Amino acid sequence: MGAGVSNWRLARAVARRGQMGVVSGTALDTILVRRLQDGDVGGHVRRAMDHFPIAHVSVNVLRRYFLPEGRPAGQPYRLLPMYKQVVSAGREQITMLANFVEVHLAKESHGGPIGINLLTKVQLPNLASIYGAMLAGVDYVLMGAGIPREIPGVLDAFADHRPATLRLDVQGPPGDEPEYLSLDPRAHGVEPRARPLSRPRFIAIVAASSLATTLARKASGRVNGFVVEGPTAGGHNAPPRGEPHTNARGEPVYGERDVVDLARVAELGVPFWLAGGAGSPERLREARAMGAAGVQVGTLFAYCEESGLADNLKREVLAHAARGEIDVLTDPRASPTGFPFKVVSWPGSDIAARARVRKCDLGYLRTAYRDAEGRIGFRCPAEPVDSYIRKGGTLAETEGRRCLCNGLVANIGMPQLRDEDTLEPPLLTSGDDLLSIGSFLGARTSYAAADVVDYLLGAHP
């Protein structure tokens, strides 16, 4: 669902209808400080910040980023320092606070379950994100885009306010010892004997039964379920297995080897949900018939009234989709991660054509590398080409790459202001279900999250 699209409003609306509402944890620290710089309309962020249990953090963040009247015209957003292997306690606390706020608001005024979805690939802020979400009582943690084998053990440790570590993936020549990321709640003033936190259930997002089996047997703690995601899902897709092939549009071609053996997943004895092309009552019935607990749906919810997607993008996409004028391309080059990534376009849209000077100032998809002297640095193939090559990358790795960090934040109406008064262009992603959303829309031009839930459960056409 991208950064800020599956926000607290959407997750709360879904949970109020008896389903699991899931907030996106991607870039929540940036989203938090931009909401504050835009004046925190409605006061929701500040209301949640008042409940953050670590003293003085909210006061310090408000002093630094809150603008009661919003940003003056022509003023760019103030940026956070980019993450690296070791950051200050204050930087960790902003991330903890941001995830706390999103989960706290999602859980207000109901007793339904709330989850948070994080990307394994976005390694650097994940420990602070998880601990902040757990401080707010998050019920589920969902993670894909990699192999989240260490996460169950992290949840176990944080439930008792114990330190936790994650092994840092480092490109380049091997070092003498593995590199780690770490977070110790005691460094933030949390007492070792503080009241234990509820340990959220962990759901791994997988695209192969073999990965599900590996995680069930070899993860650092209990895996409580799986989301089995197919290549029609929005955002990042797993690469095809075997020899790569592309179609006439340059998209990766998936085959029989990419079909997940659901019987093997069911044998693991934990619930699983199907995702990717699952946004219809027929697919929900089929999923249950195959042993699934249900489905995970993104695209239909992304364009509902409660989602964080900018209103002008919702209106434009739905209007074109109703006329069958939408295209969803699985771009094998767009994402700096190297994973295929779904990109949406439509006639008259100039998003893809907008020139963008390469600039890396959010840095969530930077990866660690080790240089010839053994020093750890960070780079992204979507950063300025000269900079990436100086860091040991190759020109070929930069070709076709797009800045997902800035593009996804622009999707929710928070584009950074650049030189000459230009704004960062959006980079819209959706699953293939967007191509058939017209049949769900009917004569409507907008709809609510409750309409999606009712539709999926067969309550109305």
N, C-alpha and C positions, 0 to 999 in steps of 0.2 A: 504493500500500500504506500510505499514511499515515505519520505520524511514529512511528518505532520499531517498526512492525509487521513490515516486512521487515528484521529486525535481523541481527546478525552470525551468530547461531545458525542462522537459516533460510538465509541466503545460503551459509554454509559447508556445510550439509546438502545443498543443491541442487548446489553445485559438486563435492562429493564423488561425486555420481552422474553426473558428466560433463557437466553443463549449466552455463549461466552463472548464478551466484548474484548477486543484486543487492541491495545495502543501500539503504534510504531515507536520503537525506542531510538530510531536513527536520528542523529543530530539534535536531540532534544535540548542540549545545553545551548546551542545556537538559537534554537526556536524560542527558548525561555527568554534570553536576553533581548531578542528582537521584539517579542511581545511587550516586554517592559519598555523598550525604547519607543514603541508605538503607542505608549500610554496605558497599556493594560486595560483596554476597553471592557467595562463591566466589573473590573476588579477581581476577576476569578483567580488569576495567578497569585496576587497578593493575599487573597483569602486562604489559598492553600499553603502559601509560604509561611503563614502564621502558625501552622501546625508542624513545621519541620522540627524534629526533636533535637538537632544539634545547635546549641546556643550560638547566637551572633551571626550565623551564616546568612540568614535572610536579610538581616540589617545591612551587612556589608554588601550584598549583591544589589539591594535596592539603592544604596548610596551610590554605587558605581554605575548602574545601568538604567534606573528608572527615570523616565522623562514624563512628568504628569501631563504635559500638553502634547506629547508625541515629538517626533523629530522635526526640526524646522525644515522647510523646503530646501532641497539641494544638499541636505546633510546625509552622508552615507551612514550605514549602521556601524556602530563600534564593534570591533571583532574580539573574539576570545583568542588567547594564545593557542596555537595548534598543539595537539597532543604529541608526546614523545614517550620514550620508555619510562622516564621518571619525570613527574610533574609536581608542582607545589601542592601543598594541602589545600590551598584555596581553589586551585583549578579542579582538583578532584571533587571538592565540595560543591562547586557549581553544577557539575555533572550529576552528583548525587541528588542535589536539590531539584534539578530539572526533571529527573525521572520520578522523584517523590511527588512533585506537583502534578504531573500528568496522571499518575496512578491514583493519587488522592482524589483528584477531581472526577476521574472516571468512576470511582467507587462511591461517590456521594449519593445519598438518598435512595439507596436500594441495597438488596442483599445478593445480587447476581454476581457471577464470577467475572473477574477481570484478569487478562493476561497482558504480557508485554512481549513484543517480537523484536529480537536483536539479531544482528548479522555476525556470524563467527568471523567473517573476513574483516570486519571493522574491529580489530582486536583491542586497540589502545584504550578506549573508554569503557570497555565492557564490564570490568570489575566494579567501577564506580557506578555505572548504570544499574547493575544488578542490585548492589547494596542499597542504593537510593530507592529503587522500586520495592525492595523487601521492607524497608522502613515504612512504606505506605501500605503494606499488607497485600502486595500483589499475589494473586492466587495461582497463576501459571507463568512460566517463562518458556517462550518458544524460540528456538534458534535453528537456523539453517545456513546456507551459503558457506559450507565448510564441514568439518567434522568436530562437533562440539563435545568431544569425549570428556573433557575436564570439567564441564559446567556442573554436572550433578554434585561433584565434590565441593565446588565453590558454594553452591546453595547450602549444603550441609554445614560448611564452615561459617558462613555468614549468619545462619540461623542462631548460632551460639556466639556471634560477634567475634569469631576467631579470624586471624589473618588468612588470606587466600592468595593463590598464585595461579598464573596461566603461563604456559611456555610461549615465548615470543617467536613467531616464524621469522627467520632472517635469511634473506637471499645472499648469495655470494659465497666466498670461501668459508668453510666451517671454522668455528672458534674452538678454543680449548675446552670450554664449558658451555652448556646450553644457556640461553638468555631467557629471563623471566620478567613478567609483569606482576606486580604485587599491590595489595591494598590491605592495610591493617586498620580496622575500625578504631583501635585504641589511639592511633595517631590523630584521630579527630575528636578525641575527648570522650569516646564511648567506654564506659566502665566494663571491665572483663566480666563482672557479675551482673551486668544489666539483664533485664528481663528478656528471655529468648524470643526471637522472631519466629513467625510461622514459616516453615520451609515450603516454598511454592512447589507445585508439581512441575516437572520438567518434560516438555514435549519437543522432540527433535524433528526437524523438517528434513526429509530424505527423498531421494529420487531413485533409490535402488534398494531391493530387499537385503542385499549383502551389507549395505551400510547400516540398515536397521538392526541386523543380526549382530554386527560388530559392536554397535553402541549398547545394545541390550546386554551383551556378555562382557564387554571390556570397558565400559564407561566407569568413571571414578565414583559413581554412586548410582542411585536408582533412576532409571528412565521410566517415566510414567505414561508415555504414549508417543505416537508418531503422527505427523502430517505427511502423507505420501503425495508428493507434488509432481504433476506432469508438465511437459514442455509447453502447454498452452497457457500456463499461469503468467501473470504479469510480472514486471520487474526482471530479476535475474532468473535464468533457467540453468539447470545443469547442462554441461556440454554433452553431445551425443557420445555414446560408448562405441568403441571400435574406430575404424578408419573414417576420418571426417569427410563428409560430402556436403555440398551446397546445392540449392535449387537455382533456378534462373534469376531469382532476386538476390542471391547471395546469402540466403538464410541457411543455417545448419539443418540437415535432414535427419530426422529421428526414425529409427526402425524398430524391429522386433526386440532387439537387445535392450531397448530403452523402456520396454513395457515392464512395470514392476509386478513381481510375483506376489500377489496379495495373499495367497494361501500361506506362503512362508512368513509374511508379516504377521498374519493372524496367529500362527503357531507360537509366536513370542509371548502371547498371553497378556498383552496390554492393549488398550484401546488405540484405534487409529482412525484418522479422518482423511478423506480424499480432497485434493486441491488441484486446480487447473481445469477449466471447463466444467466446473461443478455448480455453476450458478443457475440451477433450474430444479423444480420439484421432481422432474424425471430423473435427473442425475442423483438427487438425494435418495430417491427410492432405490436406484441401482446400487448406490454405495452401500446402503444398509443391507441389500440383498447379498452383497459380496462380503459382508461381515464387518463393515466399517461402522463406527459409532455415529458418523455424520459426515459433513463436508465443511471445508473452509472456503469462504467466498470473499473475494476482494473487489472485483470489477464493479458489480452492481452497487456495492456500498460506497465505492469511491466517488460516485456521481450523485449520491443522495444529499439532501439538504444539510445534514449534520456533518458531513465530511469536511476536512480542512482544505480541500482543493479550492482554488480561487473561483469565485462565482462566475466570472466572465469565461473561464475555461470550461466550467460545467455546462453553461448555457450553449456555448459554441459547439462543443463536442456532441452534446445530446441532440442539438438541432441537425447537425450533419449526420449523426448516426441514425436518426429517425428516417433520413432519406437514403440510407445506405451509402454514404459518402465518406466513410472512415476507413483508414488503413492502419493495420498493426504489423510492423516489420520486426522480425527477430534479428537484431543487428549483432553479428558476432564480434564487432570491433568497438562499439560505442563505449562499453564499460571498461574502466581501467583495471578491473579485476580479472579480465580475460574470460569471464562468463558471458554467454549470450544474453542480450538485454532487449526487452520489448520496447519499441518506440512508436508512438502514435502520431499520425499526420492526417490532414484532411485538405480538400481543395480550398485555396485561398489562404491557408495558414502560412505565415512567414517564419514560424519558429525555427525550422531546420535551416532556413536560408540566412538567418541573422548572423552576421559576422561577430565573432567573439575573440578578443585578444586573450590568449592563454594566461590564466592567473590562478595560482593555487593558494588560497588563503583560508580555507576551511579544513582541508587535509584529512578528512575521515578515511579516505581510501588510500592514503599513503601506506606503503609497506616498508618494513625495515630491511636494510642491506648492510653488509659488512665490507668495508673497503680493504685494499691491500695491506694497510697498516693495522687492520683489526678493529677499526673504529666503527660504531653503529651510526648510520644515518637513515634518513627517510626520503622516499621519492615516490612519484606517481607518474605514469606514462601520459596523463592528461595535463601535467604541468608544462611550463615553457620548455620547448624542445631542447634548447641549449643547456638549460639547467639540468634536465633529465640525463642528457648525455654526459655532462660533467660528473654526474654521480654514478657513472658506470653503466647506464642504460644504453639501449641502441635506438637508432632512428626508426627502425622497423616497428619497435614496440609502441611508438607514439602515434603511428598512422591510424587515423580514424577514431582516435580516442576523444571522448567528450567529458566535460566536467560534470559528473553526476551530482556532486555535493552542492554546487551553486545552482544547477538546473532544478534539482528536486526541491530545494528551499524556495526557489522562485515560483514553483507550482502552487504554493500555498499563499501567494501574495506577499512574499517577503524578499523580493529580488534586491540584490545589492546594487547601489548606485555607483556607476563607474565614471571614468573620465568623459567629458563632453556630455554629461547628463544622460548617458545611456544606461539602461537597466539590464541586468542579467536576464537572458531569455529563459523561459521554462523548458523543461525536458520531460514531456509527458509520457508515462508508461501505463499500460493496461494489459490485461489478459485478452486472449482471443474472443472471450465472451462479449467484448465490446462490439464486435462485428454483428452480433444478433440482438443487441440491446433494444432495438426498435420494437421487437415483438413484446417485450416486457413493458415498454413505455406506453404503447397504444397511442391514445390522443393526448396523453399528459406531456407537459414540458418540464416537470420537476416531480420529485417524490421524496418520501421520508424513509429513514432506516426501517421503521415499522412496516412500511409497505413491502420492503424486501423480505423481511422475516415472514410476513403473512404469505407472500408469494411462494417462498421456498417450502413452507409448511402446508401449502395447498389451501390456505384460508380464502384466497380470492384469485381470480385470473391475473 
